[in-house]
């Protein structure tokens, strides 16, 4: 009875569900793509300012998100992105934790493969996409789970930048079921049951790479 209420009458449940799926999927893809490139460059290329950039990444890791919310919100306003998917996704495209993770993993990749590829005439982008990126598969799988979990459960930032009911993500939408006139925790819990399915699917799909990605990435050499 409660599940039927959630699916048929509780606001825009399936719309919220699709919003969360869309945002999480795009966030995972973009974050893995750009963060892996940054981490790879910091690990295997020697250029001026590399240590400074990595130090900046570590500094951002130590800054609570609550401190960054106001400048990020002002940036979204200036870019006219309030109440859009882009406003939710953009701050997570290059995640400091993902950059750090990929850098630590890429340090253990053999540079000899890069030299051999250059001798064969491969471009730097070709080396990354055709040789190094496949070797980073375990780290990509592990970070896909972590980034997917974080994006799927993200509540605070979407709450700040999203305005209309049809744009809400699932955590925000479910929170609207609680009103000052009644705490319908039974309805809220029933609606939360379906929220674990995408994370379970994501973990099952990538779980065989998860442990390898976490352990190998922390070993140098």
PALUM-984931 format. One record per residue: residue in one letter; x, y, z of N, C-alpha, C in turn. Coordinates in steps of 0.1 Angstrom, whole numbers, padded with zeros to 4 digits, always signed. Each point is the difference from the previous one (the first is absolute). Last residue first. Example, Ala and Ser with C-alpha at 12.3 -4.5 7.8 and 13.67 -1.06 7.14 Angstrom:
residues 2
S+0128-0022+0071+0009+0011+0000-0008+0011+0008 A+0003-0057-0001-0009+0012+0000+0009+0012+0000 
This chain:
residues 221
X+0558+0016-0074+0010-0009-0005-0005-0013-0004 X-0027+0026+0036+0009+0006-0009+0011-0010-0005 X-0053-0002+0022+0013-0006-0001+0009+0007-0010 X-0048+0008+0008+0008+0005+0011+0014-0005+0001 X-0033-0014-0033+0002+0015-0001+0008+0006+0011 X-0013-0046+0000+0011+0002-0009+0003+0015-0002 X-0037-0013+0028+0013-0004+0005+0011+0003-0009 X-0046+0010-0012+0004+0007+0013+0014-0003+0005 X-0018-0021-0039+0002+0014-0003+0004+0007+0013 X-0011-0046+0002+0012+0002-0007+0003+0015-0002 X-0041-0012+0019+0011-0002+0009+0014+0002-0006 X-0039+0004-0028+0000+0010+0011+0012-0002+0009 X-0016-0026-0040+0011+0009-0001+0003+0009+0012 X-0036-0032-0002+0012-0008-0002+0012+0009-0002 X-0044+0019+0004+0006-0004+0012+0012-0008-0002 X-0033+0023-0031+0014+0004+0001+0007-0006+0012 X-0046-0009-0011+0006+0001-0013+0015+0002+0001 X-0028+0001+0039+0001-0014-0006+0008+0000-0013 X-0009+0042+0020+0010-0008+0007+0001-0014-0005 X-0033+0028-0019+0013+0005-0003+0011-0008+0007 X-0045-0011+0009+0004-0004-0014+0014+0005-0003 X-0018+0014+0041+0003-0015+0000+0004-0004-0013 X-0014+0044+0003+0013-0002+0007+0004-0015+0000 X-0043+0012-0017+0011+0004-0009+0014-0002+0006 X-0039-0010+0028+0002-0009-0011+0011+0005-0010 X-0018+0022+0041+0012-0008+0001+0003-0008-0012 X-0040+0028+0006+0012+0008-0002+0013-0008+0000 X-0046-0015+0009+0004-0001-0014+0013+0007-0002 X-0020+0001+0043+0004-0014-0003+0006+0000-0015 X-0020+0039+0022+0015-0001+0000+0004-0014-0004 X-0046+0012+0006+0006+0007-0012+0015-0002-0001 X-0022-0015+0038-0004-0008-0011+0005+0005-0013 X+0008+0024+0039+0008-0012+0000-0004-0009-0012 X-0026+0039+0007+0014+0004-0004+0009-0012-0001 X-0044-0005+0016+0000+0003-0014+0014+0003-0005 X-0006-0006+0046-0003-0013-0007+0000+0002-0015 X+0005+0038+0028+0012-0008-0001-0002-0014-0007 X-0024+0048+0006-0004-0013-0006+0012-0009-0002 X-0016+0044+0030+0012-0007-0004-0003-0014-0005 X-0028+0050+0003+0000-0014+0002+0013-0006-0005 X-0012+0046-0001-0013-0004+0004+0000-0016+0003 X+0037+0027-0018-0002+0004+0014-0013-0006+0006 X+0024-0028-0039-0005+0014+0001-0002+0003+0015 X+0023-0038-0038-0001+0004+0015-0004+0015+0001 X+0009-0019-0042-0012-0007+0005-0002+0002+0015 X+0037+0017-0026-0012+0009-0001-0012-0007+0005 X+0042-0022-0004+0000+0009+0012-0013+0008+0000 X+0010-0028-0037-0005-0007+0011-0001+0008+0013 X+0019+0020-0039-0015-0003-0002-0005-0008+0012 X+0046+0009-0001-0008+0012+0003-0015-0003-0001 X+0030-0035-0011+0001+0004+0015-0008+0012+0003 X+0001-0013-0046-0007-0009+0008+0001+0003+0015 X+0006+0040-0035+0006-0013+0001-0008-0009+0010 X-0020+0044-0028+0005-0005+0012+0007-0014-0002 X-0025+0029-0031+0014-0001-0002+0007-0006+0012 X-0048+0010-0004+0003-0010-0010+0015-0001-0003 X-0017+0032+0032-0003-0014+0005+0004-0010-0011 X+0025+0048+0003-0013-0006-0003-0001-0014+0003 X+0041+0024+0010-0011+0008+0005-0013-0007-0003 X+0058-0008+0007-0012-0004-0007-0012+0007+0006 X+0045+0005+0018-0001+0005-0014-0012-0003-0008 X+0009-0014+0047+0003+0014-0001-0003+0006-0014 X-0004-0047+0010-0011+0008+0008+0002+0015-0002 X+0033-0030-0017-0012+0000-0008-0011+0008+0006 X+0038-0006+0027+0003+0008-0012-0012+0001-0009 X-0003-0029+0039+0001+0015+0003+0002+0008-0012 X-0003-0049-0002-0013+0007+0003+0002+0015+0001 X+0022-0051-0020+0002+0014+0002-0013+0008+0003 X+0009-0048-0012-0005+0004+0014+0002+0015+0002 X+0013-0019-0042-0013-0005+0003-0006+0004+0013 X+0046+0010-0012-0010+0008-0008-0014-0004+0003 X+0035-0025+0021-0001+0014+0005-0010+0009-0007 X+0008-0045-0014-0007+0000+0013-0001+0015+0005 X+0024-0007-0040-0015-0003-0002-0007+0001+0013 X+0047+0004+0001-0007+0012-0006-0015-0002-0002 X+0025-0038+0015+0001+0011+0010-0007+0013-0005 X+0003-0037-0030-0008-0003+0012-0001+0011+0010 X+0030+0004-0036-0014+0001-0005-0010-0003+0011 X+0046-0005+0008-0004+0014+0001-0014+0002-0006 X+0020-0043-0003-0001+0004+0014-0006+0014+0002 X+0010-0015-0044-0012-0007+0006-0002+0003+0014 X+0038+0017-0022-0012+0006-0005-0013-0006+0006 X+0042-0018+0010-0002+0012+0007-0012+0007-0005 X+0012-0040-0021-0004-0002+0014-0002+0013+0007 X+0016+0004-0045-0013-0005+0001-0005-0003+0015 X+0042+0017-0024-0006+0007+0012-0014-0005+0003 X+0026-0014-0038+0007-0005+0012-0006+0006+0013 X-0017+0015-0043-0004-0014+0003+0007-0006+0012 X+0013+0044-0013-0013+0000+0005-0005-0015+0003 X+0043+0009-0021-0001+0002+0014-0014-0001+0006 X+0007-0007-0048+0009-0008+0008-0002+0001+0015 X-0026+0024-0034+0002-0014-0006+0008-0009+0009 X-0009+0047+0010-0013-0006-0002+0002-0015-0005 X+0039+0028+0010-0010+0000+0011-0012-0009-0002 X+0032+0007-0035+0006-0008+0011-0010-0001+0012 X-0012+0028-0036-0001-0014-0003+0006-0009+0010 X+0004+0046+0005-0014-0004+0002-0002-0015-0003 X+0042+0018-0009-0002+0000+0014-0014-0004+0004 X+0018-0018-0046-0001+0013+0006-0002-0002+0015 X+0027-0036-0033-0013+0004+0007+0001+0014+0005 X+0035-0027-0023-0006+0011-0006-0014+0004+0006 X+0036-0034+0012-0009-0005-0010-0008+0011-0007 X+0028+0010+0037+0009-0005-0011-0009-0005-0012 X-0023+0013+0039+0006+0012-0007+0009-0004-0011 X-0017-0034+0028-0010+0005-0009+0004+0012-0008 X+0029-0019+0032-0001-0009-0011-0011+0005-0010 X+0006+0023+0041+0011+0002-0009+0000-0008-0012 X-0033-0006+0033-0002+0013-0007+0012+0003-0009 X+0001-0038+0026-0010-0002-0010-0003+0013-0007 X+0029-0002+0037+0007-0005-0012-0011-0002-0011 X-0010+0015+0044+0003+0010-0009+0006-0005-0013 X-0034-0025+0036+0013+0000-0005+0002+0011-0011 X-0033+0002+0045+0000-0005-0014+0014+0001-0006 X-0014+0016+0045+0005-0014-0001+0000-0006-0015 X-0017+0044+0012+0014+0000+0003+0006-0014-0001 X-0047+0009-0005+0008+0002-0012+0015-0001+0003 X-0032-0001+0035+0000-0013-0008+0009+0001-0012 X-0005+0038+0028+0006-0011+0007+0001-0013-0007 X-0024+0036-0019+0014+0003+0000+0008-0011+0007 X-0047-0001+0000+0005-0004-0013+0015+0003-0001 X-0023+0013+0040-0001-0014-0002+0007-0005-0013 X-0005+0047+0008+0010-0006+0009+0001-0015-0002 X-0034+0022-0023+0013+0004-0005+0011-0007+0008 X-0043-0004+0016+0002-0008-0012+0013+0003-0006 X-0014+0026+0036+0003-0013+0005+0003-0010-0012 X-0013+0045-0010+0014-0001+0006+0003-0014+0005 X-0034+0011-0041+0000-0002+0014+0014-0001+0006 X-0026+0018-0045+0014-0003+0004+0001+0000+0015 X-0043+0003-0016+0006-0005-0013+0015-0003+0003 X-0035+0019+0030+0005-0013+0002+0008-0006-0012 X-0024+0044+0003+0010-0001+0010+0007-0013+0002 X-0035+0005-0034+0012+0007-0003+0010-0001+0012 X-0047-0018+0000+0011-0008-0005+0013+0007+0000 X-0041+0022+0013+0003-0011+0009+0012-0008-0004 X-0015+0035-0027+0004+0006+0013+0003-0011+0010 X-0018-0012-0043+0014+0004-0001+0005+0006+0014 X-0046-0012-0008+0009-0012+0003+0015+0005+0001 X-0036+0037+0012+0004-0008-0012+0008-0012+0005 X-0016+0041+0025-0011-0009-0004+0003-0007-0013 X+0032+0039+0005-0008-0005+0011-0012-0007-0006 X+0037+0022-0024-0002-0014+0000-0009-0006+0011 X+0023+0045-0017-0014-0002-0003-0003-0015-0001 X+0042+0023+0013-0001-0007-0012-0014-0004-0005 X+0008+0024+0041+0007+0008-0010+0000-0007-0014 X-0016-0024+0038-0009+0011-0003+0005+0009-0012 X+0027-0035+0017-0011-0006-0007-0010+0011-0004 X+0036+0012+0028+0004-0003-0014-0011-0006-0008 X-0008+0008+0045+0001+0013-0007+0005-0002-0015 X-0002-0038+0028-0013+0005-0003+0000+0013-0007 X+0041-0017+0015-0006-0009-0011-0014+0005-0004 X+0021+0021+0037+0006+0004-0012-0005-0008-0012 X-0017-0013+0042-0004+0013-0003+0007+0005-0013 X+0011-0044+0018-0014+0002-0005-0003+0014-0005 X+0041-0018+0022+0000+0002-0014-0014+0003-0006 X+0008-0012+0046+0007+0013-0002-0001+0004-0015 X-0018-0042+0014-0008+0011+0005+0006+0014-0002 X+0023-0042-0009-0009+0005-0011-0008+0012+0004 X+0048-0010+0024-0014-0005+0000-0008+0006-0011 X+0053-0008-0002-0009+0011+0002-0014-0006+0000 X+0040-0025-0009-0001+0003+0015-0010+0011+0003 X+0011-0014-0045-0005-0012+0007-0002+0003+0015 X+0020+0032-0028-0014+0000-0002-0006-0012+0007 X+0046+0003+0001-0006+0010+0008-0015+0000-0001 X+0026-0029-0027-0001-0004+0013-0006+0010+0010 X+0007+0012-0045-0010-0011+0001-0002-0005+0014 X+0034+0031-0009-0013+0007+0000-0011-0010+0001 X+0044-0016-0005-0002+0006+0014-0014+0007+0001 X+0013-0016-0042-0003-0011+0009-0003+0004+0014 X+0015+0032-0031-0013-0004-0003-0005-0012+0009 X+0045+0014+0004-0009+0011+0004-0015-0004-0002 X+0034-0027-0017-0001-0002+0014-0010+0010+0006 X+0010+0004-0046-0007-0012+0003-0002-0002+0015 X+0024+0036-0026-0012+0002+0008-0008-0012+0003 X+0031-0003-0041+0002+0010+0010-0014+0003+0007 X+0011-0049-0019-0002+0013-0006+0001+0010+0012 X+0001-0055-0014+0008+0009+0008-0001+0014-0006 X-0032-0047+0000+0007+0010-0007+0007+0010+0009 X-0026-0039+0015+0009-0005-0010+0007+0011-0008 X-0034+0007+0037+0008-0011+0004+0012-0003-0010 X-0034+0034-0006+0008+0004+0012+0010-0012+0004 X-0030-0006-0037+0010+0010-0003+0009+0003+0012 X-0036-0030+0006+0010-0006-0008+0011+0010-0004 X-0038+0016+0024+0008-0009+0008+0011-0006-0008 X-0031+0025-0024+0008+0009+0009+0009-0008+0009 X-0030-0024-0028+0010+0007-0008+0009+0009+0008 X-0036-0022+0020+0010-0009-0003+0011+0006-0009 X-0038+0025+0012+0008-0002+0012+0012-0010-0003 X-0033+0009-0034+0009+0012+0002+0009-0003+0012 X-0031-0035-0012+0008+0004-0011+0010+0011+0003 X-0031-0016+0033+0011-0010-0003+0008+0005-0012 X-0036+0027+0012+0010+0000+0010+0011-0010-0003 X-0037+0002-0029+0008+0012-0001+0011+0000+0011 X-0031-0035+0001+0007-0001-0013+0010+0012-0001 X-0029-0002+0038+0009-0011+0000+0009+0000-0013 X-0036+0031+0004+0011+0003+0009+0011-0011+0000 X-0040-0007-0025+0009+0010-0006+0012+0004+0009 X-0032-0031+0017+0007-0006-0011+0009+0010-0007 X-0027+0015+0036+0010-0009+0005+0008-0006-0012 X-0037+0028-0010+0010+0008+0006+0012-0009+0005 X-0039-0021-0017+0007+0008-0010+0012+0007+0005 X-0028-0024+0030+0008-0009-0009+0007+0008-0010 X-0028+0024+0029+0012-0005+0007+0008-0009-0009 X-0040+0016-0018+0009+0011+0002+0013-0005+0007 X-0036-0030-0004+0007+0001-0013+0010+0012+0001 X-0027-0008+0037+0008-0011-0002+0009+0002-0013 X-0034+0031+0010+0012+0002+0009+0010-0012-0002 X-0040-0004-0023+0007+0011-0005+0013+0003+0008 X-0031-0032+0015+0008-0005-0011+0008+0011-0007 X-0028+0013+0036+0010-0009+0005+0009-0005-0012 X-0032+0040+0012+0005-0004-0013+0011-0011+0002 X-0040+0008+0036+0007+0010-0008+0004-0005-0014 X-0024-0033+0026+0010+0008+0008+0008+0009-0009 X-0034-0033-0015-0005+0013+0005+0010+0009+0007 X+0008-0045-0021-0011+0006-0008-0004+0014+0005 X+0036-0029+0019+0001+0000-0014-0010+0007-0008 X-0001-0003+0048+0012+0007-0004+0001+0000-0015 X-0036-0024+0019-0001+0015+0002+0012+0007-0005 X+0002-0046+0000-0009+0004-0010-0002+0015+0001 X+0024-0020+0034+0008+0001-0012-0009+0004-0012 X-0021-0007+0041+0008+0012+0001+0009+0001-0013 X-0028-0038+0003-0008+0012+0000+0009+0013+0000 
